[in-house]
Amino acid sequence: MKKIAILGAGSWGTALAIVLTRSRQPHHISMWVHDPELAEFLRRERVNSTYLPDHRLTETIEVTNRLSEAIDGAQMVVGAMPSAFARKIYTAARPFWQHDTTIVSATKGLEPRTHARMSQIVLDVLGEDAALRTAVLSGPSFAAEVARGEPTAVVVAGRAVLELTRVSGRHYSDPAAEAQAEFAGPNFRLYTNTDVLGVELAGAMKNVIAIAAGACGGLGLGSNSLAALITRGLAEMSRLAGKLGAKPETLSGLAGLGDLVLTCTGALSRNRHVGIQLGKGRAIAEILAEMKMVAEGVETTAALMDLAAELQIELPITEQVHAILHEGKPPGEAIRDVMERPAKRE
């Protein structure tokens, strides 16, 4: 029986712990909780009322506030922390790390300060061996629906086995295939691919487009506007990801189009919620102050603008979201500026 450690007890980390209890493989599950009070509450009540209420944790899920205890003996570690804290948590975990541990990164976002993807942070902090054993999990998956056991399909990406052998000079197992086998259950279907870059970029970029989609809703705009925004948002995502070397099919798959549609239209989307409130005229600081969970798109916007400048490509929707968030631009004016751009071919 494999031990799997989950780093992070937000809604997604909690949902993934629940998924693992339903998977086809038996597991020893250990969930690390940063807040000692929350850890004690979860041990006692077995319900994460702060981030994922109404879903009970089975007694088989071990809850701990100690990283060393969570990681000790784990064959697989799942990173489910906000992107802004990933480097700090992986650094704290480094003294207890075992060289043959598989990592499944389930964080969708870029590090705010460096704009690094999560797999790049793993490389920086834990080294090349850990990076070669890393898979990234993404796709259209609201935590609450996953926890309820509603049918969900996601994608898990890892470096190709032949590439792993070529880079390392020794044999590695396929981290994506391993994650697929461990997480697969009756209502949780995983597809594998080898485009780690594309899956990570798509998971970060779709959050920014979702803020724009929410702003349209907050302004009272209808389905025409939303359809146009999602379509042009996907074009924007594909342009940036392609320039960085991602595969086009990744952006048209679950990690790209699938997650984009979900995040732009679903009532459970935190980033869409931020956009709706902005469209209604509220200030970003006020919106974020009342939220319990992180809306990754707020921090990701600045990172994408820096990447766009470096690569000399246009991201018109992202540019307007950045202006709304960081320059105080009225959402109505931002939408108008997108619509009044010079005519061009699709």
N, C-alpha and C positions, 0 to 999 in steps of 0.2 A: 504494500500500500504506500503510494507516494505521499510525502508531506508537501503541501503547497502553502506558501506564506503570502498573504495579501497585505501590501503596505498601503494603508489608507482605509478609513471607515466612513467615507462620505457615501452618497447614494450609490455610486457606481461600484465602489469596493464592496459595499454590503450586498448589492445585487449579485455580484460575481461570486461571492461566498455562497449565496443561496443557490446559484446556478450549479456550482460544484457539488453541492449536496444532492442534486438531482441527476448528475451526469451518469454515464454508463459505467464509469470507473469509480471504485471506492477510494476515498482520500482521507488523509489527516489534514484538516484545514486549520491554519493559524492566522488570525487577523490582527494586525498591529494597529493600534489606535493611538494617535498622538496625544490626545487630551486624556489625562489620567482619570478625571471625573467621568467622562463619557465611557472610558474602558470599564470602570467599575459598574456603571449603570447597565452597560450591555451584558456584563457577566451576570448581573443580578436579574435584570428584567428580560433579557434576550430579545429586545425590540429596539431598533435604532430610531427612536421617536423624533430625533432632531433632523435626520436626513432621509429616512425611508420608513415612515410609520406604517403600521398595519401589516408588517411582514416579520414574522417571528424567526429568529435564528435558532437552528436546532442545537441541542446540547453538544453535538459532536464538533461544533465550531469553537475552537479555543480562541479566547480574546485576551490580548496582552498589551500592556503599555511599554514593554521592553523589546527593543529591536532584536537584541541578542537571542531572546527566547523565541521570538517569532521565526527568525531565520535559521536557528540551529537545526541542522538535519534536513532542511528543506531542499528537495530536488528541483523545485520550481518556485520562483518568486514573481508575484504579480504586482507591478507598479500601478497603483490606482490613486495617486496623489495629484493635487493641482500642479500644473506645470511650473508655477513660480517656486514650489518647494521641492521639486524633484532632485535638484543637485544637492541640497542640504540633506535630504533623507538618504540618498544613495551614499553620500559621503559618511554619514553617521553609521550606515550599514557596512561600510567597507572593512572594518576590523573583524567582522564576523563572517565575511563572505567566503564561500567555498568555490573552488575553481571550476567545478563541473556543474554548477547550478544554471538551469535555463531561466531566462528572464522573459516575462510577457509584459510588455509595456502597454497599459490600457489608458494612458493619459492622452487626451486630444488637445494639443496646444504647443506653442513655442515658448522657450524660456524668455521672459520679458527683457532681461538685461542683455543677453548675448544673442537672442533669436535662434538659439540652438534647438534642434529637434531632440526628442527624448532619447533616441538611440545614440545621438552624438554625446549627450550628457553621460550616458552609460559608458561610452568609450573614454571620455575625459576622466571620469571618476574611478571606474572599475577596470579599465584597460581593454585591450583588443580581444583577449580571450572571452571576456564577458560580452563584448559587443557582438562577437561571432555567434554567441549562444542566445541572442536576443530576437524575439518575435514581437511584432506590434499588432495589437488588436483594435479594430475600428469598425465603423459601419453604423447603420441606422438602428439605434438601440437606446430608447429611454429606459432608465434604470427601473422605474416603477413598473413598467410593462414587462420587462424581463423578469423581475421578481415575482410578478403575478403568474408567470409561466405562459405568457402569450407567445405565439410563434414568432421567432426572431431569427434573422439571418445576418451574419457579420462576416468580416474578412480578417484573416490573420496572416501577416506577411513576415517572411524571414529570408535571409540570404540563401541562395541555392546551394545544395550540398556540394556540388562540384566546385563552386566558387569558394566555399568554406575550406575544402581540401587544398585548393590551389593557394589560397592566401596563407593558410596556417601550416601546410606541410604535413598535417595529420588528420585523421578522420574525425568528423563531427556529425552528430545526429542532426536531423532537420528540426530546428526549433519550432517552425510553424506547424509541421505535421504533429509534433509532440503536443503542442497546445491544442490543436484540433482534436486529438484523441482524448485529452484529459477533460476538456470542457463540453464535448458533444453530449447532447441529451435529447429527449423527446421533442422539445420545443425550442432548442437552441442549436442552430445549424451554423457551422463554420466552413467557409471556403478559404483555401490557401492560395497565396501567390508569392512572388519573389521581389515585388516592388516595394521595399521598405520605405524608400524616399517618397514615392507617390502616395502611399497610404498615410504616412505621417503628415505630409503637406495638405492633403485633402481634409483630414480630420481637423487641422488647424484653420484652414481658409474658410470652410463652410460656416464657421461660427460668425465670421465677420459679415458674410452675406445675410445670415439670419438676422443680424441686428438691423440691416437695411430693410429686410422683409417685415420685421416688426414695426419699424418706423412707418412703412406704408400703411399697415393696419391701424396704427395709432392716429394717422392722418385721415383715416376714413376711406382710403382708396380700396378699390375692389379687386376682383380676380384677374382682370387684364393686367393691371400693374404688377401683381404678384407673379404671374406667369412670365412676364417680360423680365422681371428682376431675377428669378431663378435661372432662366435660360441664359441671360447675359452674365449672371454670376458664375455659372458653370464655365462659360467661355473664358472668363477672367481667371478662374482657378486653373483651367487647362493651360492657359497661356503661361502663367508663372511656373506651374509644375513642369510643363514640357521644357521650358527654358533651363530648368535646373536638372533635367535628365530623367524625369518620371515618365512612365509608360502611358500613352493616351487611354488605353483600355481601363487603367486603374481609375481614371477620372470619370469614366462612364459607368463604373461598377458600383458596388455597395459602399465603398469608402468615399466615393465622390458623389455621383448623382443621388444614390440612395440616401446617404446621410444628409445631403443638402436639402432634398425635398422634405425629409422628416423635420429637420431643424428649422426650416423656413415656414412650415405649416402647422407643426404640432403644438398643442396647447401646453405641453410639458417642457417646451424648450426655454431654457433660461436666457439664452441670447436673444431669442425672439421677444421674450418678455421685456428685456432691457430696451429693445427697439420700440416696442409698443409704448412704453412709458415716455421715451424720448419724443415720439411722435405726438404725444399728448401734451408736450411742453414742459415736462419735468426735467430737473437737472440731474446729470449723471451721478454726482456725489450722493444725492438724496436717494436715487434708485438703488445704488449699490449698498448703501448703509442699511437698508431694510432687508437685504437678501442674505439668507443663511449660506447659500452655496455660490460657487464661483461661476461667473459667466466668462469663459476663456476668451471670447472674441474681443472683449474690451482691451486687454493687454496685447492680443495678437495683432491688432490693427497697425500699431506703430511698427512692429517687426516686419509686416508685409510691405509697408511703405518704404522702409529702408531697403528691403530686398528688391523692390521694384526700381528704386533709384539706382541701385548697384547694377542691375541687369538692363536698365534703360528700357523698360516696358511699361505700358499704361495699364493701370488698374483703376478705372474711373469710379466704380462703386465703392471700392475700398477707400479711395481718396476722399470721397464724400462722407463715408462713415467716420473716417479719421477726423475730418473737419467738424462733424457734429460732436464727437466725443471729446476732442482735445482743443478745439478752437471756438467752441460755442456757436457753431453755425446752425441756424434754424433748420430742422429737418425738411420743411416744405421747400425752402430755398435750395437745399441739397438735391432733392428729387428733381426739381426744375432744371438744375444745372446738368444733371445726367441726361435728361430728355432733350436738352437744347444743344448737346454736343454736335459737332459737324456731321452731316450725313456721310455714311460709308457703306461698303459692302459687308454682308454678314461674314 
